[in-house]
Amino acid sequence: MQTAEASITQRLSTQEILNDYRIAWESRHASLAGRKEVFMGKAKFGIFGDGKEVAQLAMAKFFQNGDFRSGYYRDQTFMFAIGELTLQQYFAQLYAHTDVEAEPSTAGRAMNGHFGTRLLDEEGNWKNLMEQKNSSSDISPTASQMPRLVGLAYASKLYRQNPDLQGMQQFSVNGNEVAFGTIGNASTSEGMFFEAINAAGVLQVPMLVSVWDDGYGISVPAEYQTTKGSISEILAGFQRNSREEQGYEIFKVKGWDYAALCEAYEAAVKVCREEHVPVLVHVEEVTQPQGHSTSGSHERYKSKDRLAWEAEYDCLVKMREWMLSNEIATTDQLDQIENEAKEAVRQARTAAWTAFADSIKADHEEALKLMDNLAAASEHITEIATITEELRKTSTPIRSDAVRAVRKVLRYVRDENNQAKRELVGWLEQTMGENADRFNSYLYSQSEEAALLVEEIKPEFAEDAPVVDGREVLQACFDAMLARDPRVFAIGEDVGRIGDVNQAFAGLQEKHGELRVTDTGIRECTIIGQGIGAALRGLRPITEIQYLDYLLYAIQILSDDVACLQYRTKGGQKAPLIVRTRGHRLEGIWHSGSPIGMILHSIRGMHVLVPRDMTQAAGFYNTLLKSDEPALVIECLNGYRLKERVPSNVGEFTVPLGKPEVLKEGTDITIVTYGSMCRIVMDAARQLEEFGISAEVIDVQSLLPFDLEHMITDSIRKTNRVLFADEDVPGGATAFMMQQVVDEQGAWRYLDSKPQCLSAHAHRPPYSSDGDYFSKPNPEDVFEAVYEIMHEADPKAYPTIY
């Protein structure tokens, strides 16, 4: 354990110290003003970084261009100090200003304190990340910044150790970049924190974690949070005993001691940057002057003695005392800095509010004008005037106020046809389109590298194409990927030495090296995080989750981080991560899962691809590596040893997303399915032919996106009947597919029979082949479900079976 104690006065100029003090007080006044803005109703919620100012100033001194931050919602002082956040931008985020120029972190999509820098230009292309200080986009769930942090640091290791990456100068210079992570002391109780700490220790990557320890987690004190009440104490076993030993360097330092903090961070970053050794900096005795957030007061749970101690050991109070005692500045000078900081915050707050209000004002006034015009031309002048007057009295209008009023007015004039109404309808249509961009855009990539823009290239087969196990098709595809693109690497449990449990990477570690095809520990959450962070730094990771059932360990990170990354930054960041897994139809409760409905509803913003065989899977991988979007590919677990032909262009052909394939044409009923169910349904379709029923079988291939050209509805227009078949639980993916086809595509108008679903039972299959048969749909189930539909339509031709 190292404790940093040293004077900083000989290594910092007076001007730099005074500038730090100015930034600290600007940050503090921003926190104080922000709380008032919430209570005045000008913002919905506030969570602030007061009490952390001095520690963050010290950390910022050693944050260089190219470095990355993965932090949390109290890092405002750090962002001010590195020059990636202005006071006006800070307040713009508090007010949720939707202009990227005004609020570049999230364009008003995330609550205050959620920071990020724009890594992409307006066309969605990477900027030169070595010419700027970088912050990955913050998320609220506690400790969720940690998995991504591992990947940001791991990328430096790859850039340093893989010579084929040396030319990527816009992303790294010899892997010298440090990944800075920040977290509150209570959040270190989360499993993600411990998993990430362990992963970084195993990997030996330049990851620097700062723990801001104020002794509480909202109202719950440290003794309820952490064994021994100290995260550095319980992690002491990670401390390396020599430079030759793997492990961590651990520093403890007081959050109010400016000089010691500067010394600690200088030493910590040096170890990280030069030696690629992870570091923990435990910043103790931090205060939180305004409590956790605007949701409540810390006076409810802190004793008078504690509150008095916090007032005495406030980091700004102690920094002032230190400067006065060292004769760095006079009382008058410091008073002036504090007053100027307060005034700077006042001006920034006013400017931010004015810009925010003005951005809404024009729409608001135009709506009022058009409604007044309509009132003058309408029989419903009284009703319109009432709605208009209510809107006019709104003191601080938001965009929805005007839209809500206009939509209400249009109800009253639904039977009128005049120019004033047409102008109001035109305003509404234009405004709704503009607000769609403000609030709904960038769920998926809008760049020229979007997956939907990748050109389809059909697989080509030579006459003597070898017929091999399906896994060998994937193996050839991955081999070609690794050979042509040094950015590509694959990680996961058992992926490296044995080539994954189903052998699709067999021999590829030996051929391409351990950095390219790598084993990991059993840690699904940080396997995904390792991929997210690396993808944020320009690499192309394939991260494997061994079985679909185990995706649940990582679903939170997929949902809260990578799936919404483009959305929450309004196209400012991207992480084109490929998550590879396998599922369906193996026996046993924990190796047979198909939780597709849960996945579909959790990771909107990622593509979800469900290939029926390994050739289709290979085509999807080729497509994804030409795109800049994240995706989940679910291979069929029981398909690796089924025979397939190897395409001669195995590393080049692509399968388009959102385009189903008709596996069998038919005239009586459409059966919609995917993945391993394709073989089950095709078996049943052949049996149905024996009884005069012609089934059209459609493999949707990708669930997100889903049937973009409405091919399934075209089929239903012909057959007038449909069955959706899946092995998810009832109401899972079958309900999703039915909603997409019957509701979204409007296929209901062509149906002569009730649309039906065939799913698995509500439980998972027990062990044994019988468990699978009696738990998930089998060919007989499909046959009888279709036959029953046909029986209802024509009982004479299809008499009941039972």
C-alpha positions in Angstrom: 0.0 0.0 0.0 1.4 3.4 -1.0 0.4 6.6 0.7 1.2 9.8 -1.2 2.5 12.7 0.9 4.6 15.4 -0.7 4.6 19.1 -1.3 3.5 20.3 -4.7 4.6 23.9 -4.4 7.9 23.5 -6.2 6.4 21.9 -9.3 3.3 24.0 -9.9 3.2 27.7 -10.7 1.2 30.1 -8.6 -0.9 30.9 -11.7 -1.8 27.2 -12.2 -2.8 26.8 -8.6 -4.9 29.9 -8.7 -6.5 28.8 -11.9 -7.3 25.4 -10.3 -9.0 27.3 -7.4 -11.0 29.3 -9.9 -12.2 26.2 -11.7 -13.1 24.5 -8.4 -15.2 27.5 -7.3 -16.9 27.7 -10.7 -17.8 24.1 -10.4 -19.1 24.5 -6.8 -21.2 27.5 -7.7 -22.5 25.6 -10.7 -23.6 22.8 -8.3 -25.3 25.3 -6.0 -27.0 27.2 -8.8 -28.1 23.9 -10.4 -29.9 22.8 -7.3 -31.8 26.1 -7.2 -32.8 25.8 -10.9 -34.4 22.4 -10.2 -36.3 23.8 -7.2 -37.4 26.7 -9.4 -38.9 24.3 -11.8 -36.5 25.1 -14.7 -35.0 21.6 -14.6 -36.5 18.2 -13.7 -33.7 16.8 -11.6 -30.2 17.6 -10.4 -27.2 15.5 -9.3 -23.9 17.3 -8.8 -20.2 17.0 -8.2 -19.8 19.3 -5.2 -17.2 18.0 -2.7 -15.2 16.3 -5.4 -13.6 19.4 -7.0 -10.0 19.3 -5.7 -9.5 15.6 -6.3 -10.8 15.9 -9.9 -8.5 18.9 -10.5 -5.5 16.8 -9.5 -6.6 13.9 -11.8 -7.2 16.2 -14.7 -3.6 17.5 -14.6 -2.3 14.2 -15.9 -5.1 13.4 -18.4 -3.6 13.7 -21.9 -4.9 13.9 -25.5 -5.8 10.4 -26.5 -6.7 9.3 -23.0 -10.2 8.1 -22.2 -12.5 8.7 -19.3 -15.3 6.2 -18.2 -16.9 7.9 -15.3 -20.0 8.8 -13.5 -22.3 11.7 -12.9 -20.2 13.6 -10.4 -17.3 14.3 -12.6 -18.2 17.9 -13.7 -15.0 19.5 -12.3 -12.8 17.0 -14.2 -14.7 17.8 -17.4 -14.3 21.5 -16.8 -10.6 21.1 -16.0 -9.7 19.2 -19.2 -11.6 21.7 -21.3 -14.3 19.4 -22.5 -17.2 21.1 -20.7 -18.1 24.8 -20.4 -20.3 26.3 -17.8 -22.9 27.1 -20.4 -22.9 23.6 -21.7 -23.3 22.3 -18.1 -26.5 24.4 -17.7 -27.7 23.5 -21.2 -27.6 19.8 -20.1 -29.5 20.7 -16.9 -32.2 22.3 -19.0 -32.1 19.4 -21.6 -31.3 21.6 -24.6 -31.7 19.4 -27.6 -29.1 21.3 -29.8 -25.8 19.3 -30.2 -23.9 22.6 -30.3 -25.4 23.8 -27.1 -25.2 20.4 -25.3 -22.7 18.2 -27.1 -22.6 15.3 -24.6 -26.2 14.0 -25.1 -28.1 16.7 -27.0 -30.5 16.9 -24.1 -31.2 13.1 -24.0 -29.6 12.3 -20.6 -30.0 14.0 -17.3 -27.3 16.4 -16.0 -24.0 15.0 -15.0 -23.8 12.6 -17.9 -20.8 13.6 -19.9 -19.2 12.5 -23.1 -17.1 13.9 -25.9 -18.0 13.6 -29.6 -15.8 11.0 -31.1 -17.4 11.2 -34.6 -17.9 13.9 -37.1 -21.2 14.9 -38.5 -21.1 12.1 -41.1 -20.5 9.5 -38.4 -16.8 9.0 -39.2 -14.1 8.8 -36.5 -12.3 11.9 -35.6 -8.6 11.9 -34.7 -8.9 10.8 -31.1 -5.3 11.5 -30.5 -5.9 15.2 -31.0 -8.5 15.5 -28.2 -9.3 14.4 -24.7 -11.9 11.7 -24.8 -14.8 10.7 -22.6 -17.0 7.7 -23.2 -20.7 8.5 -22.7 -21.9 8.2 -19.1 -24.7 6.0 -18.0 -26.7 6.1 -14.8 -26.7 2.5 -13.5 -24.1 2.3 -10.7 -20.8 0.6 -11.6 -21.9 0.2 -15.2 -19.0 2.4 -16.3 -16.6 -0.3 -15.2 -16.9 -3.1 -17.8 -16.4 -0.5 -20.6 -13.4 0.9 -18.7 -11.7 -2.5 -19.0 -12.1 -2.4 -22.8 -10.8 1.1 -23.1 -7.7 0.1 -21.3 -7.4 -3.2 -23.1 -7.3 -1.4 -26.4 -4.1 0.3 -25.3 -2.5 -3.1 -24.7 -3.5 -4.2 -28.2 -2.2 -1.1 -29.8 1.1 -1.5 -28.0 1.6 -5.2 -28.5 0.2 -5.8 -32.0 2.6 -4.4 -34.6 -0.1 -4.6 -37.3 -2.0 -1.8 -35.5 0.8 0.7 -35.4 -0.5 2.6 -38.4 -3.7 3.5 -36.7 -2.3 6.8 -35.5 -5.7 8.5 -35.0 -6.6 6.0 -32.3 -3.3 5.4 -30.5 0.4 6.1 -30.2 2.0 2.9 -29.1 -0.7 2.2 -26.6 0.4 5.0 -24.3 -3.2 6.0 -23.5 -4.6 5.6 -20.0 -8.2 4.8 -19.3 -9.4 6.8 -16.3 -12.4 5.5 -14.4 -14.3 7.1 -11.6 -16.8 5.6 -9.2 -18.4 6.4 -5.8 -17.5 4.3 -2.8 -20.9 2.7 -2.4 -21.0 1.6 -6.0 -17.9 -0.5 -5.5 -20.3 -2.9 -3.8 -21.6 -3.8 -7.2 -20.5 -7.1 -8.8 -19.5 -5.3 -12.0 -16.9 -3.3 -10.0 -15.2 -6.4 -8.6 -15.4 -8.3 -12.0 -13.8 -5.3 -13.8 -11.1 -4.9 -11.1 -10.2 -8.6 -11.4 -10.3 -8.6 -15.2 -7.9 -5.6 -15.4 -5.6 -7.2 -13.0 -5.5 -10.4 -15.1 -5.0 -8.4 -18.3 -2.5 -5.9 -16.9 -3.8 -2.9 -18.7 -3.4 0.8 -18.1 -6.7 1.4 -16.1 -6.7 4.0 -13.4 -9.7 3.8 -11.1 -10.5 6.7 -8.7 -13.0 5.9 -5.9 -14.6 9.1 -4.5 -15.3 8.0 -0.9 -17.7 10.3 1.0 -18.6 7.5 3.4 -22.2 7.0 2.2 -24.3 5.6 -0.6 -27.2 8.0 -0.5 -28.2 7.5 3.1 -26.5 4.2 3.8 -23.1 4.5 5.5 -19.9 2.7 4.5 -20.2 0.0 7.2 -23.3 -1.3 5.4 -21.6 -1.1 2.0 -18.1 -2.5 2.3 -16.2 -5.0 4.4 -13.9 -3.1 6.8 -15.6 0.1 5.5 -12.7 0.6 3.0 -12.4 -0.6 -0.6 -8.6 -0.2 -0.6 -8.3 -2.3 2.5 -10.2 -5.2 1.0 -8.4 -4.9 -2.3 -5.0 -4.9 -0.6 -4.4 -8.4 -1.9 -4.3 -7.0 -5.4 -1.2 -4.9 -4.6 1.9 -6.1 -6.4 4.9 -6.7 -4.3 7.4 -5.9 -7.0 7.5 -4.6 -10.5 7.9 -8.1 -11.8 4.7 -9.3 -10.1 1.3 -8.9 -11.7 -1.2 -6.9 -9.8 -2.2 -3.4 -8.9 -0.7 -0.3 -7.5 -3.0 1.2 -4.8 -2.9 4.7 -3.5 -4.8 6.3 -0.6 -5.1 10.0 -0.4 -7.4 12.5 1.3 -9.9 14.3 -0.9 -9.2 17.7 0.6 -5.4 17.6 0.4 -4.6 19.4 -2.9 -0.8 18.8 -2.7 -1.0 15.2 -1.8 -3.7 14.6 -4.5 -1.4 16.0 -7.2 1.5 13.9 -6.0 -0.7 10.7 -5.9 -2.1 11.2 -9.4 1.3 12.0 -10.9 2.7 8.8 -9.6 -0.4 6.7 -10.4 -0.6 7.9 -14.0 3.1 7.3 -14.6 2.8 3.7 -13.5 -0.3 3.2 -15.7 1.1 4.9 -18.8 4.6 3.5 -18.8 4.2 0.0 -17.3 0.6 -0.8 -18.3 -0.2 -1.7 -14.7 -3.7 -1.0 -13.4 -4.0 1.4 -10.5 -6.6 2.1 -7.8 -6.7 5.6 -6.2 -8.8 5.6 -3.1 -9.8 9.2 -2.4 -11.0 9.3 1.2 -12.7 11.9 3.3 -14.6 13.4 0.4 -17.6 15.5 1.3 -20.9 16.0 -0.4 -22.2 19.4 0.7 -25.6 19.2 -1.0 -26.3 15.6 -0.3 -27.0 12.9 -3.0 -29.3 14.9 -5.3 -32.2 17.2 -5.5 -34.5 14.4 -4.4 -33.7 14.9 -0.7 -31.6 16.4 2.0 -28.6 14.8 3.7 -29.6 16.4 7.0 -32.1 13.6 7.3 -29.4 10.9 7.8 -26.2 12.7 8.8 -25.5 13.6 12.4 -24.7 17.2 13.5 -21.2 16.1 14.2 -20.8 14.7 10.7 -22.2 17.8 9.1 -19.9 20.0 11.1 -16.9 17.8 10.1 -17.9 18.1 6.4 -18.1 21.9 6.7 -14.6 22.0 8.3 -13.1 19.5 5.8 -14.8 20.8 2.7 -12.1 20.5 0.0 -12.4 24.1 -1.0 -12.0 25.3 2.5 -8.9 23.2 3.0 -7.4 24.3 -0.3 -7.9 27.9 0.7 -6.3 27.3 4.0 -3.3 25.6 2.3 -2.8 28.4 -0.2 -2.9 31.0 2.6 -0.6 29.1 4.8 1.9 28.7 2.0 1.5 32.4 1.0 0.4 31.5 -2.5 -2.3 34.1 -2.4 -3.8 36.7 -0.1 -7.3 36.6 1.4 -8.4 39.4 -1.0 -7.1 37.6 -4.0 -9.0 34.4 -3.1 -12.1 36.3 -2.3 -12.0 38.0 -5.7 -11.5 34.6 -7.4 -14.6 33.2 -5.5 -16.7 36.2 -6.4 -15.6 36.1 -10.1 -16.4 32.4 -10.2 -19.9 33.1 -8.9 -20.5 35.8 -11.5 -19.2 33.6 -14.3 -21.6 30.9 -13.3 -24.5 33.4 -13.1 -23.7 34.6 -16.6 -23.4 31.1 -18.0 -26.6 30.0 -16.4 -28.4 33.1 -17.9 -26.9 32.5 -21.3 -27.8 28.8 -21.3 -31.4 29.5 -20.2 -31.9 32.2 -22.8 -30.5 30.0 -25.5 -32.8 27.1 -24.4 -35.9 29.3 -24.1 -35.2 31.0 -27.5 -34.9 27.6 -29.2 -38.5 26.9 -28.2 -39.9 30.4 -28.5 -40.3 30.6 -32.2 -42.3 27.4 -32.4 -44.4 28.5 -29.5 -45.2 31.9 -31.0 -45.9 30.4 -34.4 -48.3 28.0 -32.9 -50.2 30.7 -31.1 -50.4 32.8 -34.3 -51.7 30.0 -36.4 -54.3 29.0 -33.7 -55.5 32.6 -33.5 -55.9 32.6 -37.3 -57.8 29.4 -37.1 -60.1 30.7 -34.4 -61.0 33.7 -36.5 -62.0 31.4 -39.4 -63.7 28.6 -37.3 -67.1 27.9 -35.9 -65.3 26.7 -32.7 -63.8 30.1 -31.8 -64.6 29.6 -28.1 -63.0 26.2 -27.7 -59.9 27.3 -29.7 -59.6 30.5 -27.8 -59.7 28.7 -24.5 -56.9 26.3 -25.5 -54.8 29.2 -27.0 -55.1 31.3 -23.9 -54.0 28.4 -21.7 -50.9 28.0 -23.9 -50.3 31.7 -23.9 -50.2 31.8 -20.0 -47.5 29.1 -19.8 -44.6 30.9 -18.3 -41.8 28.5 -19.2 -43.1 26.5 -22.2 -41.5 23.3 -23.5 -41.9 21.9 -27.0 -44.7 19.6 -26.1 -46.9 22.4 -24.8 -47.5 23.9 -28.2 -47.9 20.5 -29.9 -50.4 19.3 -27.3 -52.4 22.5 -27.7 -52.4 22.2 -31.5 -53.5 18.6 -31.5 -56.4 19.4 -29.2 -57.5 22.3 -31.4 -57.5 20.2 -34.5 -60.0 17.8 -32.9 -62.6 20.6 -32.9 -62.1 21.5 -36.5 -61.9 18.0 -37.9 -64.9 18.7 -40.2 -63.6 22.0 -41.4 -61.6 22.7 -44.5 -59.9 26.1 -44.8 -56.5 27.7 -45.3 -56.0 28.4 -41.6 -56.5 24.8 -40.7 -54.2 23.6 -43.5 -51.5 25.9 -42.3 -51.9 24.6 -38.7 -51.7 21.0 -39.9 -48.6 21.9 -41.9 -47.0 23.4 -38.8 -47.8 20.3 -36.8 -46.3 17.9 -39.4 -43.2 20.0 -39.7 -42.8 20.3 -36.0 -43.3 16.6 -35.4 -40.6 15.8 -37.9 -38.2 18.2 -36.3 -39.0 16.7 -32.9 -38.5 13.2 -34.3 -34.9 14.3 -35.0 -34.5 15.9 -31.6 -35.8 12.9 -29.6 -36.0 9.8 -31.7 -33.1 9.8 -34.1 -29.8 7.7 -34.1 -31.2 4.6 -32.5 -29.2 3.0 -35.3 -26.4 4.4 -37.4 -27.2 7.1 -39.9 -23.8 7.0 -41.5 -22.8 5.6 -44.9 -21.5 2.6 -43.0 -24.9 1.6 -41.6 -25.5 -2.1 -41.8 -28.6 -1.7 -43.9 -26.5 0.0 -46.6 -24.0 -2.9 -46.9 -24.4 -4.3 -50.4 -25.6 -7.9 -50.6 -23.1 -10.3 -52.1 -24.4 -13.8 -52.8 -22.4 -16.9 -51.7 -20.8 -18.7 -54.6 -20.3 -22.4 -54.7 -17.9 -24.3 -56.9 -19.2 -27.5 -58.4 -16.8 -29.5 -56.2 -17.4 -27.3 -53.1 -16.4 -29.3 -50.1 -19.2 -30.5 -47.8 -18.1 -30.0 -44.2 -19.4 -29.6 -40.7 -21.1 -26.2 -40.3 -18.5 -25.1 -37.8 -15.8 -25.3 -40.6 -17.7 -22.7 -42.7 -17.5 -20.3 -39.7 -13.9 -21.2 -39.2 -13.0 -20.3 -42.8 -15.0 -17.1 -42.4 -13.2 -16.1 -39.2 -9.9 -17.0 -40.6 -10.5 -14.7 -43.6 -11.6 -11.9 -41.3 -8.5 -12.1 -39.1 -6.2 -12.2 -42.1 -7.6 -9.2 -43.9 -8.3 -6.8 -41.0 -5.8 -6.3 -38.1 -8.5 -4.5 -36.1 -10.5 -7.7 -35.7 -10.0 -9.8 -32.6 -12.1 -12.5 -30.8 -12.3 -13.0 -27.1 -14.4 -15.3 -24.9 -14.4 -18.3 -22.6 -12.5 -21.2 -24.4 -12.2 -19.2 -27.6 -8.4 -19.2 -27.7 -6.5 -22.4 -27.2 -9.3 -24.9 -28.0 -11.0 -22.6 -30.6 -14.3 -22.3 -28.7 -16.4 -25.2 -27.4 -17.8 -25.8 -30.9 -14.5 -25.4 -32.7 -15.3 -22.5 -35.0 -12.0 -20.8 -34.0 -10.1 -24.1 -34.0 -6.4 -23.5 -34.9 -6.9 -19.7 -35.4 -5.1 -18.7 -32.2 -2.0 -20.7 -33.3 -2.3 -19.1 -36.8 -3.0 -15.5 -35.9 -1.6 -15.1 -32.4 -2.9 -14.9 -28.9 -3.7 -11.2 -29.2 -6.1 -11.9 -32.0 -7.9 -15.0 -30.6 -7.9 -14.9 -26.9 -9.3 -16.8 -23.9 -11.0 -15.0 -21.1 -12.1 -15.9 -17.6 -15.6 -16.7 -16.8 -17.0 -13.1 -16.7 -19.7 -12.4 -19.2 -20.3 -8.9 -18.1 -16.7 -7.7 -18.6 -16.2 -9.8 -21.7 -18.9 -7.5 -23.3 -17.4 -4.5 -21.6 -14.0 -5.4 -22.9 -15.5 -5.4 -26.4 -17.4 -2.1 -25.9 -14.3 -0.2 -24.8 -12.2 -1.6 -27.6 -14.8 -0.8 -30.2 -15.0 2.8 -28.9 -11.3 3.0 -29.8 -11.6 2.0 -33.4 -11.1 -1.8 -33.0 -13.5 -4.5 -34.2 -14.0 -7.0 -31.5 -16.0 -10.2 -31.6 -17.0 -11.1 -28.1 -18.3 -14.5 -27.4 -20.9 -15.5 -24.7 -20.6 -19.2 -24.6 -24.4 -20.0 -24.4 -27.4 -17.8 -25.0 -28.6 -18.6 -21.4 -25.5 -16.8 -20.1 -26.3 -13.6 -21.9 -28.4 -12.7 -18.9 -25.1 -11.9 -17.1 -24.4 -9.2 -19.6 -27.9 -8.1 -20.7 -27.8 -5.0 -18.5 -24.6 -3.7 -20.1 -25.8 -4.5 -23.5 -29.1 -2.7 -22.8 -27.8 0.4 -20.9 -24.5 0.9 -22.7 -23.9 -0.3 -26.2 -27.5 -0.6 -27.4 -28.3 3.0 -26.6 -24.8 4.6 -27.3 -25.6 6.1 -30.7 -29.0 7.3 -29.4 -27.8 8.9 -26.1 -25.0 10.8 -27.9 -27.2 11.7 -30.9 -24.6 10.1 -33.2 -21.6 11.3 -31.3 -20.2 7.9 -30.4 -20.3 4.4 -31.7 -19.1 1.0 -30.6 -19.5 -1.6 -33.5 -19.3 -4.6 -31.2 -20.2 -8.1 -32.5 -21.6 -10.3 -29.8 -21.5 -14.0 -30.8 -23.4 -16.7 -28.9 -25.4 -19.9 -29.5 -28.7 -21.2 -28.4 -31.8 -23.2 -29.0 -32.7 -26.8 -28.6 -29.9 -28.4 -26.5 -31.2 -30.4 -23.6 -31.3 -29.0 -20.1 -32.6 -26.0 -18.2 -29.5 -23.9 -18.5 -28.3 -24.8 -22.0 -31.5 -24.6 -24.0 -32.7 -21.1 -23.5 -34.4 -19.0 -26.1 -35.2 -15.8 -24.1 -35.6 -13.9 -27.4 -38.5 -11.7 -26.3 -36.5 -10.5 -23.4 -33.6 -9.8 -25.7 -35.6 -8.0 -28.3 -37.2 -5.7 -25.8 -33.9 -5.0 -23.9 -31.4 -4.2 -26.6 -33.1 -2.0 -29.2 -30.3 -0.2 -30.9 -28.4 -3.4 -31.6 -29.2 -5.7 -34.4 -30.5 -9.2 -33.4 -29.6 -11.8 -36.0 -30.8 -15.4 -35.9 -29.2 -17.4 -38.8 -30.6 -20.9 -39.4 -27.2 -22.4 -40.3 -23.5 -21.5 -40.3 -23.4 -20.3 -43.9 -26.0 -17.7 -43.1 -24.2 -16.8 -39.9 -20.9 -16.3 -41.8 -22.7 -13.9 -44.2 -24.0 -11.9 -41.3 -20.5 -11.6 -39.8 -19.2 -10.4 -43.1 -22.0 -7.8 -43.3 -21.4 -6.6 -39.8 -17.7 -6.1 -40.3 -18.5 -3.7 -43.2 -20.8 -1.7 -41.0 -20.4 0.5 -37.9 -23.2 -0.9 -35.8 -23.3 -3.4 -32.9 -25.1 -6.7 -33.2 -26.0 -9.9 -31.5 -25.6 -13.1 -33.6 -27.3 -16.2 -32.2 -26.0 -19.3 -33.9 -27.9 -22.6 -33.8 -26.3 -24.8 -31.1 -27.3 -28.0 -32.8 -26.0 -27.0 -36.2 -22.3 -27.1 -35.9 -22.0 -30.7 -37.1 -24.6 -30.6 -39.7 -23.2 -30.7 -43.2 -22.9 -27.5 -45.3 -21.1 -26.6 -48.5 -18.2 -24.1 -48.2 -18.7 -21.0 -50.4 -15.7 -20.1 -52.5 -16.2 -16.5 -51.4 -16.6 -17.4 -47.7 -14.9 -14.3 -46.4 -16.7 -11.9 -48.7 -20.3 -12.8 -49.2 -22.9 -10.9 -47.2 -26.4 -11.6 -46.0 -28.6 -8.5 -45.8 -30.3 -7.5 -42.6 -34.1 -7.3 -42.4 -34.7 -9.6 -45.4 -36.5 -12.9 -44.8 -36.0 -15.9 -47.1 -38.7 -18.2 -48.4 -37.5 -21.7 -47.7 -40.5 -23.4 -49.2 -43.3 -21.9 -51.3 -46.9 -22.8 -50.6 -50.5 -21.6 -51.1 -52.5 -22.6 -48.0 -50.7 -21.1 -45.0 -47.6 -19.0 -44.2 -45.4 -20.3 -41.4 -43.0 -17.7 -40.0 -40.0 -18.8 -38.0 -36.2 -18.6 -37.6 -33.1 -20.3 -36.3 -33.3 -24.0 -35.3 -37.0 -24.0 -35.7 -36.5 -23.8 -39.5 -35.6 -27.4 -39.6 -38.5 -28.4 -37.4 -41.0 -26.4 -39.5 -39.6 -27.7 -42.8 -40.0 -31.3 -41.5 -43.6 -30.5 -40.6 -44.2 -28.8 -44.0 -43.2 -32.0 -45.8 -45.6 -34.0 -43.6 -48.4 -31.5 -44.3 -47.9 -32.0 -48.0 -48.9 -35.6 -47.6 -52.3 -34.4 -46.4 -52.8 -31.9 -49.1 -51.8 -28.8 -47.2 -49.3 -26.5 -48.9 -47.3 -24.5 -46.4 -45.1 -21.5 -47.3 -42.2 -21.5 -44.9 -40.4 -18.2 -44.2 -37.2 -17.8 -42.3 -37.1 -14.2 -40.9 -33.3 -14.4 -40.5 -33.1 -11.2 -38.5 -35.4 -10.1 -35.8 -34.0 -6.6 -35.4 -34.5 -5.3 -38.1 -37.6 -7.3 -39.1 -38.8 -7.9 -42.6 -38.2 -4.4 -44.0 -39.8 -5.1 -47.3 -42.9 -6.8 -45.9 -42.3 -10.1 -47.6 -44.3 -11.9 -45.0 -47.4 -9.8 -45.7 -46.9 -10.5 -49.4 -47.0 -14.2 -48.5 -50.1 -13.8 -46.4 -51.8 -11.9 -49.2 -51.5 -15.2 -51.1 -52.2 -17.8 -48.4 -54.6 -15.8 -46.2 -53.4 -17.6 -43.1 -50.4 -17.4 -40.8 -48.7 -19.3 -38.0 -45.8 -17.8 -36.0 -43.6 -20.5 -34.6 -40.8 -20.0 -32.1 -39.2 -21.8 -29.1 -39.4 -18.7 -26.8 -42.0 -18.7 -23.9 -45.6 -17.9 -24.8 -45.9 -14.2 -25.6 -42.2 -13.9 -26.4 -40.8 -13.7 -29.9 -44.0 -15.1 -31.4 -45.9 -12.1 -30.0 -43.2 -9.8 -31.4 -43.4 -11.3 -34.8 -47.2 -11.2 -34.9 -47.3 -7.5 -33.9 -44.8 -6.7 -36.6 -46.7 -8.5 -39.3 -50.4 -8.2 -38.3 -50.2 -4.7 -36.8 -47.2 -2.9 -38.2 -47.4 -4.4 -41.7 -51.2 -4.4 -41.8 -51.5 -8.1 -42.7 -54.7 -8.4 -40.8 -56.7 -7.2 -43.9 -55.6 -10.3 -45.8 -56.4 -12.9 -43.2 -59.3 -15.4 -43.5 -58.3 -17.2 -40.3 -57.2 -16.0 -36.9 -53.4 -15.5 -36.8 -51.9 -18.0 -34.4 -48.7 -18.5 -32.4 -46.9 -21.7 -31.5 -44.3 -21.4 -28.8 -42.5 -23.4 -26.2 -44.0 -24.0 -22.8 -43.6 -21.3 -20.1 -40.7 -23.3 -18.5 -37.3 -24.3 -19.8 -36.7 -27.9 -21.0 -35.7 -30.4 -18.5 -32.7 -32.7 -19.3 -32.9 -35.4 -21.9 -34.2 -35.5 -25.4 -37.7 -36.1 -24.1 -37.4 -32.9 -22.1 -36.8 -31.0 -25.3 -39.7 -32.8 -27.2 -42.3 -32.1 -24.5 -41.1 -28.5 -23.8 -40.5 -27.0 -27.2 -42.4 -27.1 -30.4 -41.8 -30.3 -32.4 -42.8 -31.3 -36.0 -46.0 -32.9 -34.7 -46.9 -29.7 -32.8 -46.4 -27.7 -36.0 -48.4 -30.2 -38.1 -51.3 -30.2 -35.7 -51.3 -26.4 -35.2 -51.5 -25.9 -39.0 -54.0 -28.7 -39.5 -56.3 -27.2 -36.9 -56.3 -23.8 -38.7 -57.2 -25.6 -41.9 -59.8 -27.7 -40.2 -61.6 -24.5 -39.0 -61.5 -23.1 -42.5 -62.7 -26.3 -44.2 -63.9 -29.0 -41.7 -65.0 -31.3 -44.5 -61.6 -31.4 -46.3 -59.7 -31.5 -43.0 -61.7 -33.5 -40.4 -60.5 -33.3 -36.8 -57.6 -35.6 -36.0 -58.6 -36.3 -32.4 
